[in-house]
Amino acid sequence: MDWLRWNRRRYDAYAPLYDRVVGQLGFLERGRRRALEMAQLRAGERVLIVAAGTGLDLPLLSAGVDVVAIDISPAMLGRCTARATAHAMRIQAALMDAARLGFAAASFDCVLLHLAIAVVPDPGATMREVARVLAPGGRISVFDKFLPDDAVASPLRRAAGALASIVATNLNRQLGPLLVEGGLSLRALEPAGLGGLFVAARADKATH
Ligand SMILES: C[S@@+](CC[C@H](N)C(=O)[O-])C[C@H]1O[C@@H](n2cnc3c(N)ncnc32)[C@H](O)[C@@H]1O
């Protein structure tokens, strides 16, 4: 199965409805806000939003950050640029696969991965790319659903996860091993909804 093409097609189809579903769920906005608080963005910093979708993060960003947004779906990214315009924000937006980022190493101070890791087809390659484009001392802001690192998915959860991956999102990815793959260090992690299925987290790249 060509998951990249499938994601592009299905998110192009979901785009008109996305904000009416995801944008209306209070716990998702609270989790997103909490992850951004942990990231402590500062004016002048370069921020990459990976799998930016319709840009629900944009209105929550600190003033004065320099934003680049990438996504694989033209329809989602089109809504993201429209949201930026509506909020008088100037952003750069590009159609791009999260696992093959077209940026030089050390280009960003912070990368946002909000509802992204559970959806991209290759989370390991994505995390390696994110780590590559982060500057030394940079950090990632994560908000997503994960299987706890010390848990083993039950057969029921595995079956539900397989089904959910096709139309929505993976339920059984684990953050810890992905951070190891990117060489990033977990700095903070908190439950952020649905009994701990969602977490808000921050991880840092070493300064040297
Ligand atoms: C659940 S949405 C999250 C959107 C946004 N980050 C948010 O928090 O609302 C997942 C997004 O991932 C994008 N996506 C899926 N696979 C991708 C890939 N390989 N590279 C970049 N974006 C991808 C989809 O097009 C969709 O916009």
The ligand as a Tripos MOL2 file, in Angstrom:
@<TRIPOS>MOLECULE
LIG
   27    29     1     0     0
SMALL
NO_CHARGES

@<TRIPOS>ATOM
      1 C1         -4.2950   14.6760   12.1270 C.3       1 LIG1
      2 S1         -3.7120   15.8380   10.9690 S.3       1 LIG1
      3 C2         -2.8340   16.9610   12.0370 C.3       1 LIG1
      4 C3         -2.7820   18.3500   11.4990 C.3       1 LIG1
      5 C4         -2.2360   19.4180   12.4440 C.3       1 LIG1
      6 N1         -0.8580   19.1510   12.8080 N.3       1 LIG1
      7 C5         -3.0770   19.5490   13.6790 C.2       1 LIG1
      8 O1         -2.5280   19.4910   14.7780 O.co2     1 LIG1
      9 O2         -4.2930   19.7490   13.5650 O.co2     1 LIG1
     10 C6         -2.3990   14.9730   10.1700 C.3       1 LIG1
     11 C7         -1.7580   15.7380    9.0270 C.3       1 LIG1
     12 O3         -0.6300   14.9830    8.5820 O.3       1 LIG1
     13 C8         -0.4950   15.1740    7.1910 C.3       1 LIG1
     14 N2          0.3980   14.1360    6.6780 N.ar      1 LIG1
     15 C9          0.1640   12.8160    6.5810 C.ar      1 LIG1
     16 N3          1.2420   12.1820    6.1160 N.ar      1 LIG1
     17 C10         2.1970   13.1200    5.9250 C.ar      1 LIG1
     18 C11         3.5430   13.0890    5.4790 C.ar      1 LIG1
     19 N4          4.1440   11.9460    5.1370 N.pl3     1 LIG1
     20 N5          4.2240   14.2470    5.3850 N.ar      1 LIG1
     21 C12         3.6370   15.4260    5.7340 C.ar      1 LIG1
     22 N6          2.3700   15.5170    6.1790 N.ar      1 LIG1
     23 C13         1.6580   14.3800    6.2770 C.ar      1 LIG1
     24 C14        -1.9400   15.1140    6.7180 C.3       1 LIG1
     25 O4         -2.0860   15.6410    5.4170 O.3       1 LIG1
     26 C15        -2.6460   15.9120    7.8130 C.3       1 LIG1
     27 O5         -2.7230   17.2720    7.4580 O.3       1 LIG1
@<TRIPOS>BOND
     1     1     2 1
     2     2     3 1
     3     2    10 1
     4     3     4 1
     5     4     5 1
     6     5     6 1
     7     5     7 1
     8     7     8 2
     9     7     9 1
    10    10    11 1
    11    11    12 1
    12    11    26 1
    13    12    13 1
    14    13    14 1
    15    13    24 1
    16    14    15 ar
    17    14    23 ar
    18    15    16 ar
    19    16    17 ar
    20    17    18 ar
    21    17    23 ar
    22    18    19 1
    23    18    20 ar
    24    20    21 ar
    25    21    22 ar
    26    22    23 ar
    27    24    25 1
    28    24    26 1
    29    26    27 1
@<TRIPOS>SUBSTRUCTURE
     1 LIG1         1 GROUP 0 **** ****
